[in-house]
Amino acid sequence: MLSSSGGGGAMDFLNNGGVVSGAVYQNLLLRTDDANATPITGYGDGESTNAEDDLDDGSVIFAGGGGARGLVRDKWGNIIRTCGIAGCQYRCRSSYMKSHKAAKHGIDVIWFSCDQGGCDHKAKEAGALKRHKADVHDIDVRWNHCDQDGCDYKAKQASSLKNHKKNAHDIDVRWHHCDQDGCDYKAKRAGDLKRHKQMIHDIDVRWHYCDQDGCDYKAKLGNDLKKHKQMVHDIDVRWHHCDQDGCDFRIKRAGNLKQHKANVHDIDARWHHCDQDGCDYKAKQAGELKKHKQAIHDIDVRWHHCDQDGCDYKAKLASNIKRHKQFAHDIDVRR
């Protein structure tokens, strides 16, 4: 149906300004030779447009005849304007333009401030403030609960719950399978499959090269290159210093500093105690306790046997076998 501010047929419709669909526009062009009925080229704040792509819904806008500029309307008769601020081509109904200019360009903004104690968050839209209070302060939250047996997961957004059910319960999962021969890897996300193929199969890898003189290191991940330059070349290192009196220890990784303070200064040490009767041995690392139980209590021992003919020597440590063979059999002796 034609939408027009005037009446009297196709020419009057075009000359008085109106909106038609692309199909009707083509039909009208065949039925009129009025030179004054031209697609609009200036509207709103003076931005120009082509009639063929004027509106997203395929409508075509016409100006009044004789070069006069008519109102721009959508197919429902609403006036359409272009923002035009700093080259912004955003188009919307006149009633929405104020909100757009406030949200995107900071013009005539009415700020909505959070009223929670100690929170200085503010938003340009009431809806955004409402989401903030729900996400940050748990106010007026509508929780989305997982309906799987035994699962107490809940989320503030339905999309988060959907992702949870995919990742945790394999519900509505679209699996992405690796297409390389002999590889049965599959992932729930296309991005994970892409990373797998890069890391495992060297497909579509973007190598990150070290730019230090004489270093040919390369990595598949930019973060790995950054760590390499920190660890090997001391570039952009954030040193972690021990804060204990008289200790000048420093390390590049916070986790290693924690281990140092536990091992050397007994700070936040988690002791691992031997559970054998009458044994009060304790260690700060589980691996050390395991070695103790192997060496002292013969628990979970992996014996290393001498492979020389006629020799039944065995040891709990491979290094002891090496020394035995040097001293007893003159093997790998450094003279």
Contacts in CASP RR format, 6 or more apart in sequence:
PFRMAT RR
TARGET T0000
AUTHOR 0000-0000-0000
METHOD contacts of the structure
MODEL  1
MLSSSGGGGAMDFLNNGGVVSGAVYQNLLLRTDDANATPITGYGDGESTN
AEDDLDDGSVIFAGGGGARGLVRDKWGNIIRTCGIAGCQYRCRSSYMKSH
KAAKHGIDVIWFSCDQGGCDHKAKEAGALKRHKADVHDIDVRWNHCDQDG
CDYKAKQASSLKNHKKNAHDIDVRWHHCDQDGCDYKAKRAGDLKRHKQMI
HDIDVRWHYCDQDGCDYKAKLGNDLKKHKQMVHDIDVRWHHCDQDGCDFR
IKRAGNLKQHKANVHDIDARWHHCDQDGCDYKAKQAGELKKHKQAIHDID
VRWHHCDQDGCDYKAKLASNIKRHKQFAHDIDVRR
2 13 0 8 1.000
2 18 0 8 1.000
2 20 0 8 1.000
2 24 0 8 1.000
3 18 0 8 1.000
3 19 0 8 1.000
3 20 0 8 1.000
3 73 0 8 1.000
3 75 0 8 1.000
3 76 0 8 1.000
3 77 0 8 1.000
4 12 0 8 1.000
4 13 0 8 1.000
4 16 0 8 1.000
4 17 0 8 1.000
4 18 0 8 1.000
5 16 0 8 1.000
5 17 0 8 1.000
5 18 0 8 1.000
5 71 0 8 1.000
6 12 0 8 1.000
6 13 0 8 1.000
6 16 0 8 1.000
6 17 0 8 1.000
7 13 0 8 1.000
7 16 0 8 1.000
10 28 0 8 1.000
10 31 0 8 1.000
10 32 0 8 1.000
10 37 0 8 1.000
11 32 0 8 1.000
11 34 0 8 1.000
11 37 0 8 1.000
13 20 0 8 1.000
13 28 0 8 1.000
13 62 0 8 1.000
14 28 0 8 1.000
14 32 0 8 1.000
14 34 0 8 1.000
14 36 0 8 1.000
14 37 0 8 1.000
14 62 0 8 1.000
14 64 0 8 1.000
14 65 0 8 1.000
15 34 0 8 1.000
15 36 0 8 1.000
15 37 0 8 1.000
15 64 0 8 1.000
15 65 0 8 1.000
15 66 0 8 1.000
16 64 0 8 1.000
16 65 0 8 1.000
17 40 0 8 1.000
17 61 0 8 1.000
17 62 0 8 1.000
17 63 0 8 1.000
17 64 0 8 1.000
17 65 0 8 1.000
17 70 0 8 1.000
17 71 0 8 1.000
18 61 0 8 1.000
18 62 0 8 1.000
18 73 0 8 1.000
19 55 0 8 1.000
19 59 0 8 1.000
19 60 0 8 1.000
19 61 0 8 1.000
19 62 0 8 1.000
19 73 0 8 1.000
19 74 0 8 1.000
19 75 0 8 1.000
19 77 0 8 1.000
20 28 0 8 1.000
20 59 0 8 1.000
20 60 0 8 1.000
20 62 0 8 1.000
21 58 0 8 1.000
21 59 0 8 1.000
21 60 0 8 1.000
21 75 0 8 1.000
22 58 0 8 1.000
22 59 0 8 1.000
22 60 0 8 1.000
25 51 0 8 1.000
25 60 0 8 1.000
28 37 0 8 1.000
36 64 0 8 1.000
36 65 0 8 1.000
36 66 0 8 1.000
36 67 0 8 1.000
37 62 0 8 1.000
37 64 0 8 1.000
37 65 0 8 1.000
38 62 0 8 1.000
38 63 0 8 1.000
38 65 0 8 1.000
38 67 0 8 1.000
39 50 0 8 1.000
39 51 0 8 1.000
39 52 0 8 1.000
39 54 0 8 1.000
39 60 0 8 1.000
39 61 0 8 1.000
39 62 0 8 1.000
39 63 0 8 1.000
40 49 0 8 1.000
40 51 0 8 1.000
40 54 0 8 1.000
40 61 0 8 1.000
40 62 0 8 1.000
40 63 0 8 1.000
40 69 0 8 1.000
40 70 0 8 1.000
40 72 0 8 1.000
41 48 0 8 1.000
41 49 0 8 1.000
41 63 0 8 1.000
42 48 0 8 1.000
42 49 0 8 1.000
42 63 0 8 1.000
42 69 0 8 1.000
43 49 0 8 1.000
43 61 0 8 1.000
43 63 0 8 1.000
43 69 0 8 1.000
43 70 0 8 1.000
43 71 0 8 1.000
43 72 0 8 1.000
43 80 0 8 1.000
43 81 0 8 1.000
43 82 0 8 1.000
44 72 0 8 1.000
44 80 0 8 1.000
44 81 0 8 1.000
44 82 0 8 1.000
45 81 0 8 1.000
45 82 0 8 1.000
45 83 0 8 1.000
45 84 0 8 1.000
46 82 0 8 1.000
46 84 0 8 1.000
47 82 0 8 1.000
47 84 0 8 1.000
47 89 0 8 1.000
49 61 0 8 1.000
49 82 0 8 1.000
51 60 0 8 1.000
51 61 0 8 1.000
51 62 0 8 1.000
52 60 0 8 1.000
54 60 0 8 1.000
54 61 0 8 1.000
54 72 0 8 1.000
55 61 0 8 1.000
55 74 0 8 1.000
55 75 0 8 1.000
55 80 0 8 1.000
55 91 0 8 1.000
57 74 0 8 1.000
57 75 0 8 1.000
59 74 0 8 1.000
59 75 0 8 1.000
61 72 0 8 1.000
61 73 0 8 1.000
61 80 0 8 1.000
63 69 0 8 1.000
63 70 0 8 1.000
64 70 0 8 1.000
71 79 0 8 1.000
72 79 0 8 1.000
72 80 0 8 1.000
72 81 0 8 1.000
73 79 0 8 1.000
73 80 0 8 1.000
74 80 0 8 1.000
74 93 0 8 1.000
78 93 0 8 1.000
78 94 0 8 1.000
78 95 0 8 1.000
79 93 0 8 1.000
79 94 0 8 1.000
80 91 0 8 1.000
80 92 0 8 1.000
80 93 0 8 1.000
80 94 0 8 1.000
81 91 0 8 1.000
81 92 0 8 1.000
81 93 0 8 1.000
81 94 0 8 1.000
81 97 0 8 1.000
82 89 0 8 1.000
82 90 0 8 1.000
82 91 0 8 1.000
83 89 0 8 1.000
83 90 0 8 1.000
83 91 0 8 1.000
83 97 0 8 1.000
83 100 0 8 1.000
83 101 0 8 1.000
83 104 0 8 1.000
83 105 0 8 1.000
84 90 0 8 1.000
85 101 0 8 1.000
85 105 0 8 1.000
85 107 0 8 1.000
86 105 0 8 1.000
88 104 0 8 1.000
88 105 0 8 1.000
90 100 0 8 1.000
90 104 0 8 1.000
92 100 0 8 1.000
98 108 0 8 1.000
99 125 0 8 1.000
101 107 0 8 1.000
101 108 0 8 1.000
102 108 0 8 1.000
102 109 0 8 1.000
102 110 0 8 1.000
102 124 0 8 1.000
103 124 0 8 1.000
103 125 0 8 1.000
106 124 0 8 1.000
109 124 0 8 1.000
110 124 0 8 1.000
111 122 0 8 1.000
111 123 0 8 1.000
111 124 0 8 1.000
112 122 0 8 1.000
112 123 0 8 1.000
112 124 0 8 1.000
112 125 0 8 1.000
112 126 0 8 1.000
112 127 0 8 1.000
112 128 0 8 1.000
112 129 0 8 1.000
113 120 0 8 1.000
113 121 0 8 1.000
113 122 0 8 1.000
113 129 0 8 1.000
114 120 0 8 1.000
114 121 0 8 1.000
114 122 0 8 1.000
114 129 0 8 1.000
114 132 0 8 1.000
114 133 0 8 1.000
114 137 0 8 1.000
116 133 0 8 1.000
116 137 0 8 1.000
116 139 0 8 1.000
119 136 0 8 1.000
119 137 0 8 1.000
121 129 0 8 1.000
121 132 0 8 1.000
121 136 0 8 1.000
122 129 0 8 1.000
123 129 0 8 1.000
123 132 0 8 1.000
130 140 0 8 1.000
133 139 0 8 1.000
133 140 0 8 1.000
134 140 0 8 1.000
134 141 0 8 1.000
134 142 0 8 1.000
134 156 0 8 1.000
135 156 0 8 1.000
141 156 0 8 1.000
142 156 0 8 1.000
143 154 0 8 1.000
143 155 0 8 1.000
143 156 0 8 1.000
144 154 0 8 1.000
144 155 0 8 1.000
144 156 0 8 1.000
144 157 0 8 1.000
144 158 0 8 1.000
144 160 0 8 1.000
144 161 0 8 1.000
145 152 0 8 1.000
145 153 0 8 1.000
145 154 0 8 1.000
145 161 0 8 1.000
146 152 0 8 1.000
146 153 0 8 1.000
146 154 0 8 1.000
146 161 0 8 1.000
146 164 0 8 1.000
146 165 0 8 1.000
146 168 0 8 1.000
146 169 0 8 1.000
148 165 0 8 1.000
148 168 0 8 1.000
148 169 0 8 1.000
148 171 0 8 1.000
151 168 0 8 1.000
151 169 0 8 1.000
153 161 0 8 1.000
153 164 0 8 1.000
153 168 0 8 1.000
154 161 0 8 1.000
155 161 0 8 1.000
155 164 0 8 1.000
162 172 0 8 1.000
165 171 0 8 1.000
165 172 0 8 1.000
166 172 0 8 1.000
166 173 0 8 1.000
166 188 0 8 1.000
167 188 0 8 1.000
173 188 0 8 1.000
174 188 0 8 1.000
175 186 0 8 1.000
175 187 0 8 1.000
175 188 0 8 1.000
176 186 0 8 1.000
176 187 0 8 1.000
176 188 0 8 1.000
176 189 0 8 1.000
176 190 0 8 1.000
176 191 0 8 1.000
176 192 0 8 1.000
176 193 0 8 1.000
177 184 0 8 1.000
177 185 0 8 1.000
177 186 0 8 1.000
177 193 0 8 1.000
178 184 0 8 1.000
178 185 0 8 1.000
178 186 0 8 1.000
178 193 0 8 1.000
178 196 0 8 1.000
178 197 0 8 1.000
178 201 0 8 1.000
180 197 0 8 1.000
180 201 0 8 1.000
180 203 0 8 1.000
183 200 0 8 1.000
183 201 0 8 1.000
185 193 0 8 1.000
185 196 0 8 1.000
185 200 0 8 1.000
186 193 0 8 1.000
187 193 0 8 1.000
187 196 0 8 1.000
194 204 0 8 1.000
197 203 0 8 1.000
197 204 0 8 1.000
198 204 0 8 1.000
198 205 0 8 1.000
198 206 0 8 1.000
198 220 0 8 1.000
199 220 0 8 1.000
205 220 0 8 1.000
206 220 0 8 1.000
207 218 0 8 1.000
207 219 0 8 1.000
207 220 0 8 1.000
208 218 0 8 1.000
208 219 0 8 1.000
208 220 0 8 1.000
208 221 0 8 1.000
208 222 0 8 1.000
208 224 0 8 1.000
208 225 0 8 1.000
209 217 0 8 1.000
209 218 0 8 1.000
209 225 0 8 1.000
210 216 0 8 1.000
210 217 0 8 1.000
210 218 0 8 1.000
210 225 0 8 1.000
210 228 0 8 1.000
210 229 0 8 1.000
210 233 0 8 1.000
212 229 0 8 1.000
212 233 0 8 1.000
212 235 0 8 1.000
215 232 0 8 1.000
215 233 0 8 1.000
217 225 0 8 1.000
217 228 0 8 1.000
217 232 0 8 1.000
218 225 0 8 1.000
219 225 0 8 1.000
219 228 0 8 1.000
226 236 0 8 1.000
229 235 0 8 1.000
229 236 0 8 1.000
230 236 0 8 1.000
230 237 0 8 1.000
230 252 0 8 1.000
231 252 0 8 1.000
237 252 0 8 1.000
238 252 0 8 1.000
239 250 0 8 1.000
239 251 0 8 1.000
239 252 0 8 1.000
240 250 0 8 1.000
240 251 0 8 1.000
240 252 0 8 1.000
240 253 0 8 1.000
240 254 0 8 1.000
240 255 0 8 1.000
240 256 0 8 1.000
240 257 0 8 1.000
241 248 0 8 1.000
241 249 0 8 1.000
241 250 0 8 1.000
241 257 0 8 1.000
242 248 0 8 1.000
242 249 0 8 1.000
242 250 0 8 1.000
242 257 0 8 1.000
242 260 0 8 1.000
242 261 0 8 1.000
242 265 0 8 1.000
244 261 0 8 1.000
244 265 0 8 1.000
244 267 0 8 1.000
247 264 0 8 1.000
247 265 0 8 1.000
249 257 0 8 1.000
249 260 0 8 1.000
249 264 0 8 1.000
250 257 0 8 1.000
251 257 0 8 1.000
251 260 0 8 1.000
258 268 0 8 1.000
261 267 0 8 1.000
261 268 0 8 1.000
262 268 0 8 1.000
262 269 0 8 1.000
262 270 0 8 1.000
262 284 0 8 1.000
263 269 0 8 1.000
263 284 0 8 1.000
263 285 0 8 1.000
269 284 0 8 1.000
270 284 0 8 1.000
271 282 0 8 1.000
271 283 0 8 1.000
271 284 0 8 1.000
272 282 0 8 1.000
272 283 0 8 1.000
272 284 0 8 1.000
272 285 0 8 1.000
272 286 0 8 1.000
272 287 0 8 1.000
272 288 0 8 1.000
272 289 0 8 1.000
273 280 0 8 1.000
273 281 0 8 1.000
273 282 0 8 1.000
273 289 0 8 1.000
274 280 0 8 1.000
274 281 0 8 1.000
274 282 0 8 1.000
274 289 0 8 1.000
274 292 0 8 1.000
274 293 0 8 1.000
274 297 0 8 1.000
276 293 0 8 1.000
276 297 0 8 1.000
276 299 0 8 1.000
279 296 0 8 1.000
279 297 0 8 1.000
281 289 0 8 1.000
281 292 0 8 1.000
281 296 0 8 1.000
282 289 0 8 1.000
283 289 0 8 1.000
283 292 0 8 1.000
290 300 0 8 1.000
293 299 0 8 1.000
293 300 0 8 1.000
294 300 0 8 1.000
294 301 0 8 1.000
294 302 0 8 1.000
294 316 0 8 1.000
295 316 0 8 1.000
301 316 0 8 1.000
302 316 0 8 1.000
303 314 0 8 1.000
303 315 0 8 1.000
303 316 0 8 1.000
304 314 0 8 1.000
304 315 0 8 1.000
304 316 0 8 1.000
304 317 0 8 1.000
304 318 0 8 1.000
304 320 0 8 1.000
304 321 0 8 1.000
305 312 0 8 1.000
305 313 0 8 1.000
305 314 0 8 1.000
305 321 0 8 1.000
306 312 0 8 1.000
306 313 0 8 1.000
306 314 0 8 1.000
306 321 0 8 1.000
306 324 0 8 1.000
306 325 0 8 1.000
306 328 0 8 1.000
306 329 0 8 1.000
308 325 0 8 1.000
308 328 0 8 1.000
308 329 0 8 1.000
308 331 0 8 1.000
311 328 0 8 1.000
311 329 0 8 1.000
313 321 0 8 1.000
313 324 0 8 1.000
313 328 0 8 1.000
314 321 0 8 1.000
315 321 0 8 1.000
315 324 0 8 1.000
322 332 0 8 1.000
325 331 0 8 1.000
325 332 0 8 1.000
326 332 0 8 1.000
326 333 0 8 1.000
END
